C-alpha cells in the first residue's frame, strides 16, 4: 500500500525543517561566539546568528526549488516574527537543550505562516 503525498506538501515540510535547523544552528553559533566577548554579546550573537541562519535556510530552500522566490519575503518576515518570540525563550533556557530546539519550531511555523499570509495578500497566487 502506497500513499501519494502532494509534492507541494513535501516542499513545505523540507522548508520547515531546514528553517528550523539552520536558525537553531545559527543562533547557537552566534551565542557561543558572542558569549566569548561578554554576557550581552551572548544574546546579541544568538539573535544575529539565528537571523543569518534563517536567511541562509530560505536561500537554500529557494535555490532547491522548495520555496518559490515570490514567497521568500513573506517567509522571512514570518520567520523573523517567530524568532522574536522564540529567542527569549531559548536564551532563558539555554541550559536545557530541549527548550531551544522546541522554540526553533516557532521560527519554522512563522515561515509557513508568513508564506500563507503573503499568498493570501496576493490572492492565493
N, C-alpha and C positions, 0 to 999 in steps of 0.2 A: 504494500500500500504506500503510495507516494502522495505527498502533499505539495501542491503548487503554491508557492509564496510569490506574490506580486513583486516584480523587480524593484519598483519604487520603494516598497517597504524595506527591502534589504539595503538599499542605498541610504535610507533614513537611519536604519539601525547601525550601519557602518559609521555614518557621520556622528551619531550619538556616542558610540564607544570611542571613536577617535578623538572627539572633542573632550570627552571625559578623561581619557588617558593623558593627552598632551597638556591639558590645562592642569591636571594634578601634578604631572612631572615638572612642568614649567614652574608652577607655584612652589614645589618642593625645592627645586634647584635654586630659584630666586631667593627663597627664605634662607637656605643654607649659605649661599654666597653673601647675602645681606647680613646674616647673623654674625659673620666673621668681622664685620665692621662695627656693629653695635646693635642694641636691642631694638631701637626704632627702625633700623635698616632691615631687621629680620622681617617685619611686617611689610615694609615698603618693597623689599626684594621679592617677597612672596606675591604681592599684588602685581608687580611688573612682570615677573616670570609667568604667572598664571595667564595674564592677558596676552603675552607673547606666545605662550603655548596654545592658547585658544585660536589666535590668528593663524598660527602655523598649521594647526589642525584643520581649520576651514580652508586654507590654501591647498593643503594636500587633498582634502575631500573634493574640492573644485577641480583640481588637476586630474584626479582619478575618475571624474565624471559622476561622483556620488552626490554632489551639490551643484545645482545649476548656478551659473555666475549671477543671474538676476536675483537669486535668493541669498547671496553671500552677505549683503549688508544687513538684511533682517536677521540672519543667523548670528552675525557678530554683535549686533545690538542686543538681541535676546540673550546671548551668551554672557555678555558683559553685565547685564542686569542680574542674571543668575549668579554670576561671580561675585557681585557686590553683596549678595545675600550669603553666599557660601564662604567667602573669605573670612569674615569674622568668626564664623562657627569653626572653621578649620583651624584658625590660629589660636582660638581659645582652648581647643582640644588637641593640640599638636602632639601631645604625649601619648595619645591613643590613636593608633593607625587606622582604625575603622571609621571614626567620625570624619576625618578629612576625605577619605575615599567616598563615603556616602554623600558628603557635601558637594563633591565634584559632579554628582549626578544632577544637582540643581543647575549647574552650568549647562550640561548637555540637554536637560529639559528646556532650559531657556533658549538654547539654539533651535530646538524643534518648534517651540512656541513662537520664536521670532520669525521663523520661516513661514509658519501658518498665518501669522498676522500680516506679514508682508504680502503673501499671496492673496489674502482677503482684501487688503487695500488695493491690490491690482485687479481685483475682480476674479480671483481664482486662477490667474494665469501664472 
